[in-house]
Amino acid sequence: MDNKKEKGKTAAKGCGIFVLAIVVIVILVGVFSEEEVLTPDQEWQKTIDHCFSAWDGSHIELERIIKNGVKDPGSYEHIQTKHILDDSLTMSVMMSFRSKNGFGGMVVTNVIAKTSVKDCNVIDYRVE
């Protein structure tokens, strides 16, 4: 009978130690995982990230428009995209791409667009 009581006490101590270990781990994780403070530039970047492809950095909406306008959409190749925030509502996007022209030769084209920060829509663009 005493043997059963000893086993019960040992099991209770083991459970108590386990619970205490879990509490200590939760406290340590909470202390060491403070939120990162973002600079204003990082905040803006976070705001507009949804407008750009995580794969190649292209502006998703502008690329869709350009692909629909080239002679051979299958030949479209994104080269690079850069952006500058104009104000809190719009940004300028400069995109370079390669595609086939009417004679079948590959040409590099640059596009400059004014886009909405909020919904990523292309407001206006010009091909250079």
Backbone as numpy.savetxt, mean C-alpha at the origin, in Angstrom:
# Nx Ny Nz CAx CAy CAz Cx Cy Cz
-4.86 -41.26 49.07 -5.67 -40.08 49.07 -4.81 -38.83 49.07
-3.75 -38.86 49.88 -2.86 -37.70 49.92 -2.21 -37.49 48.57
-1.98 -38.58 47.86 -1.35 -38.52 46.54 -2.23 -37.73 45.57
-3.57 -37.92 45.64 -4.49 -37.20 44.76 -4.50 -35.71 45.11
-4.43 -35.39 46.42 -4.40 -33.99 46.82 -3.13 -33.31 46.32
-2.03 -34.02 46.41 -0.74 -33.47 45.95 -0.79 -33.22 44.45
-1.37 -34.15 43.69 -1.49 -33.96 42.25 -2.38 -32.76 41.92
-3.45 -32.59 42.66 -4.37 -31.46 42.47 -3.68 -30.14 42.75
-2.87 -30.08 43.83 -2.14 -28.86 44.17 -1.10 -28.55 43.09
-0.43 -29.56 42.60 0.60 -29.38 41.57 -0.04 -28.87 40.28
-1.19 -29.43 39.92 -1.89 -29.01 38.71 -2.36 -27.55 38.86
-2.85 -27.18 40.03 -3.31 -25.82 40.27 -2.15 -24.83 40.18
-0.99 -25.23 40.76 0.19 -24.37 40.67 0.62 -24.21 39.22
0.59 -25.29 38.46 0.98 -25.24 37.04 0.06 -24.32 36.25
-1.25 -24.39 36.50 -2.21 -23.52 35.81 -1.99 -22.07 36.21
-1.72 -21.83 37.49 -1.47 -20.47 37.97 -0.23 -19.88 37.33
0.82 -20.66 37.22 2.06 -20.19 36.58 1.80 -19.91 35.11
1.04 -20.77 34.46 0.72 -20.57 33.03 -0.05 -19.27 32.83
-1.06 -19.02 33.64 -1.86 -17.79 33.53 -0.99 -16.58 33.80
-0.13 -16.66 34.81 0.78 -15.55 35.13 1.71 -15.27 33.96
2.23 -16.30 33.31 3.12 -16.13 32.16 2.39 -15.45 31.01
1.15 -15.83 30.76 0.35 -15.21 29.70 0.14 -13.72 30.00
-0.19 -13.39 31.23 -0.40 -11.99 31.62 0.88 -11.18 31.41
2.01 -11.72 31.81 3.29 -11.02 31.64 3.58 -10.80 30.15
3.34 -11.78 29.32 3.58 -11.64 27.88 2.68 -10.56 27.28
1.41 -10.55 27.66 0.47 -9.53 27.14 0.93 -8.14 27.56
1.37 -7.97 28.78 1.85 -6.67 29.25 3.09 -6.24 28.48
4.04 -7.15 28.29 5.26 -6.82 27.55 4.98 -6.45 26.10
4.07 -7.16 25.46 3.70 -6.84 24.08 3.07 -5.45 24.02
2.23 -5.14 24.97 1.60 -3.82 25.01 2.60 -2.70 25.21
3.61 -2.92 26.04 4.62 -1.90 26.31 5.52 -1.67 25.11
5.92 -2.73 24.45 6.90 -2.61 23.37 6.30 -2.44 21.98
4.99 -2.36 21.87 4.40 -2.19 20.54 3.65 -0.86 20.45
4.35 0.22 20.75 3.75 1.54 20.65 3.53 1.88 19.19
2.48 2.68 18.91 2.19 3.08 17.54 3.26 4.03 17.04
3.61 3.85 15.77 4.60 4.70 15.14 4.00 6.07 14.86
4.74 7.11 15.19 4.30 8.47 14.92 4.74 8.81 13.50
3.77 9.21 12.65 4.06 9.49 11.25 4.28 10.98 11.04
5.22 11.31 10.15 5.44 12.70 9.76 4.31 13.11 8.83
4.13 14.40 8.58 3.08 14.83 7.64 3.24 14.21 6.25
4.48 14.08 5.77 4.70 13.44 4.46 4.28 11.98 4.48
4.56 11.29 5.57 4.16 9.88 5.67 2.64 9.74 5.75
1.99 10.69 6.41 0.52 10.69 6.48 -0.07 10.85 5.08
0.48 11.80 4.29 0.00 11.99 2.91 0.21 10.74 2.10
1.38 10.13 2.24 1.67 8.91 1.47 0.68 7.82 1.81
0.36 7.69 3.08 -0.61 6.70 3.52 -1.99 6.98 2.91
-2.33 8.27 2.78 -3.62 8.68 2.24 -3.75 8.32 0.76
-2.65 8.42 -0.01 -2.74 8.21 -1.46 -2.26 6.84 -1.92
-1.77 6.01 -1.03 -1.25 4.69 -1.42 -2.26 3.87 -2.21
-3.55 4.00 -1.90 -4.57 3.20 -2.58 -4.70 3.55 -4.06
-4.13 4.67 -4.48 -4.20 5.08 -5.89 -3.15 4.38 -6.75
-2.14 3.80 -6.12 -1.01 3.25 -6.86 -0.90 1.74 -6.69
-0.42 1.09 -7.75 -0.23 -0.35 -7.73 0.92 -0.72 -6.79
0.69 -1.68 -5.94 1.76 -2.17 -5.07 2.78 -2.96 -5.87
2.39 -3.44 -7.03 3.26 -4.26 -7.87 4.32 -3.43 -8.59
3.88 -2.39 -9.34 4.85 -1.63 -10.13 4.81 -0.13 -9.88
3.96 0.34 -8.98 3.90 1.75 -8.63 3.10 2.62 -9.58
2.46 2.03 -10.57 1.69 2.81 -11.53 0.40 3.32 -10.89
-0.09 4.45 -11.40 -1.37 4.99 -10.94 -2.46 4.14 -11.60
-3.24 3.46 -10.82 -4.16 2.44 -11.31 -5.16 3.00 -12.32
-5.81 4.11 -12.00 -6.83 4.68 -12.88 -6.21 5.26 -14.16
-5.08 5.95 -14.03 -4.42 6.52 -15.20 -3.95 5.40 -16.14
-3.43 4.35 -15.60 -2.98 3.22 -16.42 -4.15 2.60 -17.18
-5.30 2.48 -16.53 -6.49 1.93 -17.19 -6.88 2.79 -18.39
-6.86 4.11 -18.21 -7.21 5.02 -19.29 -6.19 4.91 -20.43
-4.93 4.88 -20.10 -3.88 4.82 -21.13 -3.95 3.50 -21.90
-4.11 2.40 -21.21 -4.21 1.10 -21.89 -5.37 1.07 -22.88
-6.47 1.71 -22.53 -7.63 1.76 -23.43 -7.37 2.65 -24.64
-6.38 3.54 -24.57 -6.14 4.47 -25.66 -4.99 4.13 -26.58
-4.16 3.16 -26.23 -3.02 2.81 -27.10 -3.49 1.88 -28.22
-2.72 1.85 -29.32 -3.08 1.04 -30.50 -3.11 -0.45 -30.18
-2.12 -0.91 -29.39 -2.03 -2.33 -29.04 -1.91 -2.45 -27.52
-3.05 -2.56 -26.80 -3.01 -2.62 -25.34 -2.13 -3.75 -24.79
-1.99 -4.82 -25.55 -1.15 -5.93 -25.11 0.33 -5.60 -25.09
0.72 -4.54 -25.82 2.13 -4.16 -25.88 2.50 -3.16 -24.77
1.51 -2.70 -24.02 1.76 -1.70 -22.97 2.72 -2.22 -21.91
3.74 -1.42 -21.58 4.69 -1.75 -20.51 4.91 -0.50 -19.67
4.60 -0.57 -18.39 4.83 0.56 -17.48 6.33 0.70 -17.24
6.83 1.93 -17.29 8.25 2.18 -16.99 8.38 2.76 -15.59
7.76 3.92 -15.35 7.81 4.51 -14.01 6.70 5.51 -13.81
6.39 5.76 -12.55 5.38 6.76 -12.19 5.92 7.57 -11.02
5.75 8.89 -11.12 6.10 9.80 -10.03 4.89 10.67 -9.75
4.80 11.18 -8.54 3.69 12.05 -8.21 4.13 13.18 -7.30
3.38 14.28 -7.39 3.60 15.46 -6.55 2.23 15.91 -6.06
2.11 16.13 -4.76 0.85 16.62 -4.22 0.72 18.10 -4.54
-0.36 18.46 -5.24 -0.62 19.86 -5.58 -1.22 20.58 -4.37
-2.19 19.96 -3.77 -2.86 20.49 -2.58 -3.54 19.31 -1.90
-4.43 19.58 -0.97 -5.06 18.48 -0.23 -6.07 17.70 -1.07
-6.44 18.23 -2.24 -7.46 17.57 -3.06 -6.91 16.91 -4.33
-5.79 17.42 -4.87 -5.28 16.90 -6.14 -3.78 16.64 -6.08
-3.34 15.79 -7.01 -1.91 15.55 -7.18 -1.62 15.44 -8.67
-0.39 15.77 -9.03 0.07 15.61 -10.40 0.81 14.28 -10.49
0.50 13.52 -11.52 1.11 12.20 -11.71 1.82 12.22 -13.06
3.10 11.86 -13.07 3.89 11.75 -14.30 4.18 10.27 -14.52
3.75 9.75 -15.66 3.93 8.33 -15.94 4.61 8.13 -17.28
5.59 7.23 -17.32 6.25 6.85 -18.57 5.89 5.40 -18.87
5.62 5.14 -20.15 5.31 3.77 -20.55 5.80 3.52 -21.97
5.84 2.27 -22.32 6.28 1.84 -23.64 5.11 1.08 -24.28
4.88 1.32 -25.58 3.85 0.57 -26.31 4.15 0.64 -27.80
3.46 -0.22 -28.56 3.65 -0.23 -30.01 2.89 0.93 -30.64
3.53 1.55 -31.64 2.84 2.60 -32.39 2.14 1.97 -33.59
1.59 2.79 -34.48 0.85 2.31 -35.64 1.69 1.50 -36.62
3.01 1.67 -36.58 3.91 0.94 -37.49 4.48 -0.32 -36.85
4.10 -0.61 -35.61 4.58 -1.81 -34.92 5.85 -1.60 -34.13
6.41 -0.40 -34.17 7.62 -0.11 -33.39 7.26 0.29 -31.96
8.15 -0.03 -31.02 7.92 0.33 -29.62 8.37 1.77 -29.40
7.53 2.57 -28.78 7.85 3.96 -28.47 7.62 4.22 -26.99
8.42 5.13 -26.43 8.25 5.55 -25.05 7.42 6.82 -25.04
6.41 6.86 -24.19 5.51 8.00 -24.10 5.42 8.45 -22.65
5.32 9.77 -22.46 5.16 10.34 -21.12 3.79 10.98 -21.03
3.14 10.80 -19.89 1.81 11.36 -19.64 1.88 12.13 -18.32
1.27 13.30 -18.32 1.13 14.08 -17.08 -0.36 14.21 -16.82
-0.76 13.88 -15.60 -2.19 13.91 -15.25 -2.42 14.63 -13.93
-3.58 15.23 -13.82 -4.04 15.80 -12.56 -5.09 14.82 -12.04
-4.90 14.34 -10.83 -5.80 13.32 -10.29 -6.33 13.73 -8.92
-7.43 13.13 -8.55 -8.04 13.37 -7.25 -7.32 12.53 -6.20
-7.04 13.15 -5.06 -6.40 12.42 -3.96 -7.41 11.48 -3.31
-8.64 11.93 -3.15 -9.66 11.18 -2.41 -10.05 9.88 -3.12
-10.43 9.97 -4.41 -10.95 8.79 -5.09 -10.09 8.32 -6.26
-8.94 8.96 -6.47 -7.96 8.56 -7.49 -8.40 8.81 -8.93
-9.55 9.44 -9.14 -10.01 9.70 -10.49 -9.08 10.65 -11.22
-8.94 10.43 -12.53 -8.13 11.32 -13.38 -9.02 12.50 -13.77
-8.59 13.68 -13.40 -9.34 14.90 -13.71 -9.02 15.37 -15.11
-7.72 15.35 -15.45 -7.26 15.81 -16.76 -5.89 15.18 -17.01
-5.54 14.96 -18.28 -4.21 14.47 -18.61 -3.79 14.92 -19.99
-2.49 14.93 -20.19 -1.95 15.26 -21.51 -0.78 14.34 -21.80
-0.63 14.00 -23.07 0.46 13.14 -23.53 1.55 14.04 -24.06
2.77 13.75 -23.67 3.90 14.56 -24.13 4.83 13.74 -24.98
